[in-house]
């Protein structure tokens, strides 16, 4: 294995992230066999890996995740590996706390079409949303540019769950109807930042973005004081629509929500 991957794998293993260490070893071996890296690389300066290599690593992480039982430990190690890779895209590191859900809760949620995700605290606000845009430049949305005008009602972070179906739930609802239904279900509307992470995870784990087939959703973020609607294009673009009046409702307009999030 190339030296830089061996060093990283040893670090992860000593930190208790056995799965992340093994994924790193496997990835390093694959690059070495393909002739994309040499056996020995000087370690005086940080290794800068290009986007293609990091995206390949993310695909491998998702493949491993999809092939095994989803225990709390597997979720923790998987999202630690994901956010390590995403952090490398912007030269940052992000802590992922241990998964708070029980194995029974995870299995029940997944059977009900709910997926789990993680949003680092540092990336949960309007002011830091542009970093998510740097991680995923395909979005090409003003809402993920520095100095954007889309505010969040709240800035939830940490572990959260969300509806995994590509088409949106809560269709043809006015704003008050949507919020009442979400509250009745014991949930909260996603922030735009959560939505971005959820749609990127959806693409990673399933090959499809949320709402790429024609639905769009209200999220808990605003422009000019009104909730905005969002959806994804199949080419990766994020579309944040004009502010919606509270009474607006359409057959393909819904919302997305999360259970009570846990740090």
C-alpha positions as CSV (number, residue, x, y, z in Angstrom):
1,X,0.0,0.0,0.0
2,X,1.2,3.5,-0.8
3,X,2.7,5.3,2.2
4,X,0.2,8.1,2.5
5,X,-2.8,5.6,2.6
6,X,-1.0,3.4,5.1
7,X,-0.4,6.4,7.4
8,X,-4.0,7.5,7.2
9,X,-5.3,3.9,7.7
10,X,-3.1,3.5,10.8
11,X,-4.4,6.8,12.2
12,X,-8.1,5.8,11.6
13,X,-7.5,2.4,13.2
14,X,-5.9,3.8,16.3
15,X,-8.8,6.3,16.6
16,X,-11.2,3.3,16.7
17,X,-12.5,3.6,13.1
18,X,-11.7,0.1,11.9
19,X,-14.1,0.2,8.9
20,X,-12.7,3.6,7.7
21,X,-9.2,2.2,8.0
22,X,-10.0,-0.9,5.9
23,X,-11.8,1.3,3.3
24,X,-8.7,3.5,3.1
25,X,-6.4,0.5,2.7
26,X,-8.6,-1.0,-0.1
27,X,-8.8,2.3,-1.9
28,X,-5.0,2.8,-1.7
29,X,-4.4,-0.7,-3.0
30,X,-6.8,-0.1,-5.9
31,X,-5.0,3.2,-6.9
32,X,-1.6,1.5,-6.6
33,X,-2.7,-1.5,-8.8
34,X,-4.1,0.9,-11.4
35,X,-0.8,2.8,-11.5
36,X,-2.4,6.1,-10.4
37,X,0.0,6.6,-7.5
38,X,3.5,5.4,-6.5
39,X,4.4,3.2,-3.6
40,X,6.3,6.0,-1.9
41,X,5.2,9.6,-1.8
42,X,7.0,12.3,0.2
43,X,5.1,13.3,3.3
44,X,6.7,16.7,3.9
45,X,3.6,18.5,2.5
46,X,-0.1,17.4,2.6
47,X,-1.2,15.2,-0.2
48,X,-3.7,17.1,-2.4
49,X,-6.0,14.6,-4.1
50,X,-8.1,15.7,-7.1
51,X,-11.9,15.7,-7.2
52,X,-12.0,12.6,-9.3
53,X,-10.1,10.5,-6.8
54,X,-12.2,11.8,-3.9
55,X,-15.4,11.1,-5.8
56,X,-14.2,7.6,-6.5
57,X,-13.5,7.1,-2.9
58,X,-17.0,8.3,-2.0
59,X,-18.5,5.8,-4.5
60,X,-16.5,3.0,-2.8
61,X,-17.7,4.1,0.6
62,X,-21.3,4.1,-0.6
63,X,-20.9,0.6,-2.2
64,X,-19.6,-0.8,1.1
65,X,-22.4,0.8,3.0
66,X,-25.1,-0.5,0.7
67,X,-23.7,-4.1,0.9
68,X,-23.9,-4.5,4.7
69,X,-26.3,-4.3,7.6
70,X,-26.8,-0.8,8.9
71,X,-25.8,-0.8,12.5
72,X,-25.1,2.3,14.6
73,X,-21.4,1.6,14.2
74,X,-21.6,1.2,10.4
75,X,-23.5,4.5,10.1
76,X,-20.9,6.3,12.3
77,X,-17.9,4.9,10.4
78,X,-19.6,5.5,7.0
79,X,-20.4,9.2,7.7
80,X,-17.0,9.8,9.3
81,X,-15.5,8.5,6.0
82,X,-17.9,10.6,3.9
83,X,-17.2,13.8,5.7
84,X,-13.5,13.2,5.8
85,X,-13.6,12.9,2.0
86,X,-15.9,15.9,1.5
87,X,-13.7,17.9,3.9
88,X,-10.6,17.2,1.7
89,X,-12.4,18.9,-1.2
90,X,-12.3,22.2,0.7
91,X,-9.3,21.7,2.9
92,X,-11.3,21.2,6.1
93,X,-12.0,18.6,8.7
94,X,-15.4,17.9,10.3
95,X,-16.3,15.9,13.3
96,X,-19.0,13.2,13.1
97,X,-20.4,12.2,16.5
98,X,-21.5,8.6,17.2
99,X,-24.8,7.6,15.6
100,X,-27.5,8.0,18.3
101,X,-30.0,5.7,16.8
102,X,-30.5,2.1,17.9
103,X,-30.2,-0.7,15.3
104,X,-34.0,-1.4,15.8
105,X,-34.7,2.3,15.0
106,X,-32.5,2.3,12.0
107,X,-34.2,-0.8,10.6
108,X,-37.7,0.5,11.3
109,X,-36.9,3.9,9.7
110,X,-35.4,2.3,6.6
111,X,-38.4,0.0,6.2
112,X,-40.6,3.1,6.3
113,X,-38.6,4.8,3.6
114,X,-36.6,7.1,5.9
115,X,-32.8,7.5,5.5
116,X,-30.3,8.9,8.0
117,X,-27.8,11.6,7.4
118,X,-25.4,14.0,9.1
119,X,-24.8,17.7,8.8
120,X,-21.7,19.1,10.5
121,X,-22.5,22.1,12.8
122,X,-20.0,24.2,10.8
123,X,-22.0,23.8,7.6
124,X,-25.5,24.4,9.0
125,X,-26.0,28.1,8.5
126,X,-26.7,30.6,5.7
127,X,-23.2,32.0,6.2
128,X,-21.5,28.7,5.7
129,X,-23.8,27.2,3.0
130,X,-21.4,28.3,0.3
131,X,-18.9,25.7,1.5
132,X,-21.5,23.0,0.6
133,X,-21.5,24.7,-2.8
134,X,-17.7,24.4,-3.1
135,X,-18.0,20.7,-2.2
136,X,-20.6,20.1,-4.9
137,X,-20.1,22.7,-7.7
138,X,-22.6,21.1,-10.0
139,X,-25.3,22.8,-7.9
140,X,-24.7,26.2,-9.5
141,X,-27.2,28.0,-7.3
142,X,-27.0,31.5,-6.0
143,X,-28.2,30.0,-2.6
144,X,-24.9,28.3,-2.2
145,X,-22.8,31.3,-3.1
146,X,-21.0,33.4,-0.4
147,X,-23.2,36.3,0.6
148,X,-26.4,34.6,-0.6
149,X,-29.8,36.0,0.5
150,X,-31.5,32.7,1.5
151,X,-31.9,32.7,5.3
152,X,-32.7,29.7,7.6
153,X,-35.5,29.7,10.1
154,X,-33.4,27.4,12.3
155,X,-29.9,25.9,11.9
156,X,-30.3,22.3,12.9
157,X,-27.1,20.2,12.7
158,X,-25.9,16.7,13.6
159,X,-27.7,13.5,12.9
160,X,-31.1,13.8,11.1
161,X,-33.5,11.6,9.1
162,X,-35.5,12.4,6.0
163,X,-37.8,10.9,3.5
164,X,-35.7,8.9,1.0
165,X,-38.2,8.7,-1.8
166,X,-37.1,10.6,-4.9
167,X,-40.6,12.1,-5.3
168,X,-41.6,14.5,-2.5
169,X,-44.1,13.7,0.2
170,X,-46.9,16.1,1.4
171,X,-47.9,17.0,-2.1
172,X,-50.4,19.8,-3.0
173,X,-50.2,21.5,0.4
174,X,-50.4,25.1,1.3
175,X,-47.8,26.3,3.7
176,X,-50.0,26.1,6.8
177,X,-51.3,22.6,5.8
178,X,-47.7,21.4,5.3
179,X,-46.5,22.7,8.6
180,X,-49.5,21.3,10.4
181,X,-49.0,17.8,8.8
182,X,-45.3,17.8,9.6
183,X,-46.0,18.8,13.2
184,X,-48.7,16.1,13.5
185,X,-46.2,13.5,12.3
186,X,-43.8,14.7,15.1
187,X,-41.3,16.1,12.6
188,X,-39.7,19.4,11.5
189,X,-39.3,20.9,8.1
190,X,-35.8,20.5,6.6
191,X,-33.5,23.5,6.3
192,X,-32.0,24.2,2.9
193,X,-28.6,23.1,4.3
194,X,-30.1,19.7,5.4
195,X,-31.9,19.3,2.1
196,X,-28.6,19.8,0.2
197,X,-26.9,17.1,2.3
198,X,-29.9,14.8,1.9
199,X,-29.9,15.2,-1.9
200,X,-26.2,14.7,-2.2
201,X,-26.4,11.5,0.0
202,X,-29.3,10.3,-2.1
203,X,-27.2,10.7,-5.3
204,X,-24.3,8.9,-3.6
205,X,-26.3,6.0,-2.3
206,X,-28.9,5.5,-5.0
207,X,-27.6,7.3,-8.1
208,X,-30.5,9.8,-8.1
209,X,-31.0,13.2,-6.5
210,X,-34.1,14.0,-4.4
211,X,-36.9,15.6,-6.5
212,X,-35.1,15.1,-9.8
213,X,-38.2,13.6,-11.4
214,X,-40.5,16.6,-11.3
215,X,-41.5,17.3,-7.7
216,X,-40.3,20.2,-5.7
217,X,-40.6,21.1,-2.0
218,X,-40.8,23.8,0.5
219,X,-37.9,24.0,3.0
220,X,-37.5,25.9,6.2
221,X,-35.4,28.7,4.5
222,X,-36.6,32.0,3.2
223,X,-36.0,34.7,0.6
224,X,-37.7,38.1,1.2
225,X,-39.5,36.6,4.2
226,X,-41.2,33.8,2.3
227,X,-40.4,30.1,2.3
228,X,-38.5,29.0,-0.8
229,X,-39.1,25.9,-2.9
230,X,-36.3,23.7,-4.1
231,X,-35.7,20.8,-6.5
232,X,-32.9,19.0,-8.2
233,X,-32.0,18.7,-11.9
234,X,-30.6,15.3,-13.1
235,X,-27.4,17.0,-14.1
236,X,-26.8,18.0,-10.4
237,X,-28.0,21.6,-10.5
238,X,-29.9,22.8,-7.5
239,X,-32.9,25.0,-8.2
240,X,-34.2,27.3,-5.5
241,X,-37.4,28.9,-6.8
242,X,-38.9,32.3,-6.2
243,X,-40.4,32.8,-2.7
244,X,-43.8,31.1,-2.4
245,X,-46.9,32.8,-1.0
246,X,-48.3,30.8,1.9
247,X,-51.5,29.9,0.0
248,X,-49.7,28.6,-3.1
249,X,-50.3,24.9,-3.7
250,X,-49.7,22.7,-6.7
251,X,-50.0,19.0,-7.5
252,X,-46.2,18.5,-7.6
253,X,-45.3,20.8,-4.7
254,X,-44.6,19.2,-1.3
255,X,-42.2,19.3,1.6
256,X,-39.5,17.3,3.3
257,X,-39.1,16.8,7.0
258,X,-36.9,15.3,9.7
259,X,-37.5,13.6,13.0
260,X,-36.1,15.5,16.1
261,X,-32.5,15.8,15.2
262,X,-29.7,14.7,17.6
263,X,-26.3,16.3,17.8
